[in-house]
Amino acid sequence: YNDSGRDIPYCRARYLTGPGQKAAKGRRYDQPKGSGVAIYFPKGFDLAALEAGKLDNCVIVEGEKKAIALCAADIPAVGLSGVDCFRQGKALHPDLDYVASNCAEIAIVFDSDIETNTRVQAAELRLAGDLALRGAKVHLVRLPAGNDGAKVGADDYLVANGADALIDLICETPALGET
């Protein structure tokens, strides 16, 4: 529901162009005004295991496409529609609250440009704090940049290095407060 009390369905459209269906330059996504924030659970995310408390690890990525790629590689992942899109009002989004309450360890894997983007760093720390307050062990995973400093997302890293390498990178990242 939005502020007026009317139900506005949540959906996001991705603009594509041309034969290769690459993302358009400029505005790449759109959604109905006032539709709020939603956490994306891709097909393949084991909700039953989460509900049963049997999902030990989960990954949060920026973007639905990245969450789809990780779940397709059997890495449980949910997607944010943007790095700041994890709250509903001032509280942690109920879906992420549920994930944090039912998953012991959560890895936040934002794009490699986080190293130079202070806005993304601040969002990551706010999200990590919210998750840690719910008892989750939080890992802030850093993806290495690509050739010539190119931005790399979790999906790009997965394609270039494979699922095992991504899992190793996540496992090698200590949880906040650990060395």
Stockholm file with secondary structure:
# STOCKHOLM 1.0

chainA/1-179         YNDSGRDIPYCRARYLTGPGQKAAKGRRYDQPKGSGVAIYFPKGFDLAALEAGKLDNCVIVEGEKKAIALCAADIPAVGLSGVDCFRQGKALHPDLDYVASNCAEIAIVFDSDIETNTRVQAAELRLAGDLALRGAKVHLVRLPAGNDGAKVGADDYLVANGADALIDLICETPALGET
#=GR chainA/1-179 SS CCTTSCCCCCCCEECEETTTTEECSSCCEECCTTCCCCCBCCTTCCHHHHHTTCCCEEEEEESHHHHHHHHHTTCCEEEESSTTTTEETTEECHHHHHHHHHCSEEEEECCGGGGTCHHHHHHHHHHHHHHHHTTCEEEEECCCCCGGGCCCCHHHHHHHHCHHHHHHHHHHSCBTTCC
#=GC SS_cons         CCTTSCCCCCCCEECEETTTTEECSSCCEECCTTCCCCCBCCTTCCHHHHHTTCCCEEEEEESHHHHHHHHHTTCCEEEESSTTTTEETTEECHHHHHHHHHCSEEEEECCGGGGTCHHHHHHHHHHHHHHHHTTCEEEEECCCCCGGGCCCCHHHHHHHHCHHHHHHHHHHSCBTTCC
//
